[in-house]
Amino acid sequence: FDAMPFWRYLANTLVVAGLSVLGTTLSCPAVAYALSKVRWFGARPLLTVILMTMMLPPQVTLIPVFLIWNGLGAVGTYLPLVVPAFLGTPFLIFMIRQFLMNVPDELIEAARIDGASELRTYASIVLPIARPAIVTAGVLQFVWSWTDFLNPLIYLSRPEQYTLSIGLYSFFGQHD
């Protein structure tokens, strides 16, 4: 604990993982609901695009995404590690969508007949039913953020910003 700022690395990792979980639990269920229960033009093509993004390995998009973040001036901050979770994770959107496909349409139709808006239906009916899928998505996002090595290595430049994985790697590199 004296040779490295372990608590600082731990706090950085908790902030990144916590914000990523928050972003995932806010964005992914909303997109999944829109793709599974709301009828609108373009839902199927959008789902296809989301599924296609899962087929691209991250190494293929690494340089273009870095150039985008660099152009935005976000390299050296936590934004590239956190903001993508607020925009939705394709696998987690698909997972929650598949869960919501099993929710009976009659429940949502009954809410609409009773005069509930889409937002009210989403908040009062869909979210409580989807709680197990949302918790699972949150746990998966936490584990992915906690164990992420490549993104912090690429986007963080100052040692006081390091997450636990990069900090430990740096420590072992210095102390053999």
N, C-alpha and C positions, 0 to 999 in steps of 0.2 A: 504493500500500500504506500510505502514511502518512495519507491523507485518509479512509480507511474501514477498519474491521476485517475485511479480506478473509479472513484465515485463520480468524477466528472464524465468519464466515458459511459458509465452506467446511466447517469441522468440524461445524457445526450441520446442514448439508445432508447430510453423510456419515452422521451419527448417525441422522437421520430416514430417509434412504434405506436404510441398512443394517438398521435395525430393521424397516422395512417389508418388505424382502426376506426377512428371517428369518421374520417372521410369515406371509408368503405361502407360503414354501417349507415351513412346518410345517403350516399349516391347509388350504390348497387341495388338496394331494394326498390328504389323509385324507378330506376330504369327497367328492372325485372318486371315490376308491376305494369309498366307501360307496354312492355313487349308481350306480356302474357294475358292480360285481362282487358286492356283498353284497345278498342278497334280503331285503327287509324291507318291512313294510306302511308306506306313505306315501312311498316313495322317488320315485315318479313325481310326486305332487303337490308335493313339496319341490323337485324339479327344475323344475317349472313355475313355482313362486314365484321361484326363483333367476333363471330366464330372464325373468320379468316385471320383476324389479328392474332388469334391464339396459335395459328399454324406457323407464324413467323418466329424463328428463334430470336431471343433478345440480342444476340451478337450481330444479327443482320441490321438492326435498327440502331445499334449503339452509336455510331458516328453521326448519323443525321440527327438523332435526338440530342446528343451532346452539343452539336452545332446550334440547335434551336435554343437550348438552355443557355449556351454561351452568348448567343445573340440577344437574349433577354436580360443578360447580366446576372443570371442566377447561379452560375458556377461559383462555388465557394460558400454557398448558403444551403440551408436544409430544404429549400423549395423543390429541387428536383427529386428529393427523396419522399416528399409528402404530397405534393400537388397531384401526381398521377392517381393516388388513391381517391382523392376527391372527384376525379373525373371518371372513376369506375374501373374496376378490374374485370377484364372479359370473362375469365373463368368463374369468378364469383357472381357476376351478373347472370351467366348461364346457369349456374348451380341454383341460385335463388329463383330464377325463372322456371326451371324444371319443378321446383318445389311448389311454386304458385300455380302451375298448370293443373295440379291435383286439387286445388281449392275449387269447390263447386261454384259454377257460374251463377247458380240460383241465389247464393248469399249476396253477391254483388248486385244482381238484378233486383233483389228485394230492397237493398239499400237505395238504389236509384229510384225505384217506385215510391219509396217513402220520402223522396225528395233530397237525399243526401248528395252532395257534390262529389266529384272525383276525389278531391283532397280529403273530404270527410270519410268517404268509403275507404280510402287508402289508410288513413290514420286510425279509424275505429274498427275496421274489420280485417284488412289485409295484414297490417303490421303485427297485431297480436297473434294471428294465425301463423305468420311466417317467422315468429320469434326463434324457433330452433334453427332454421336455415340462416337467419341473420347472425345468431350467436356463433354458429359454425363458421360463417364467413369472417366474422371478427377474429376468431381464434386463428384461422388460417392466415389472415392478413398480419396478425401480431407475430406469428412464427416466421412468416416470410420477411417481415421488416426487421425482426430481431436478429435473424441469421444472415441478412443480406450483407455480402462482402463487396461485391463488384461495384454497386452504385455509390456507396460511401467512398470507396477507393477512387472512383473517377471524379466525383463532384466535390468532395471536401478536400481542402488544401492545408488548412491550419490544424496543428495537433490538438488545440483546445476544442475543436469541433468534432473530433473523431468519435465514432460510435465504438461500442465495446469490441466488435470484431476487428476493426481496423486498429484500435488502440492496443489490443493484445498482440496482434500481428506485428505492430511496430515495436512493442516491448520485447517480444521474442527475437526480432531481428537485431535489436540493439544489445541484448544481453545473452544472445546465443542459447 
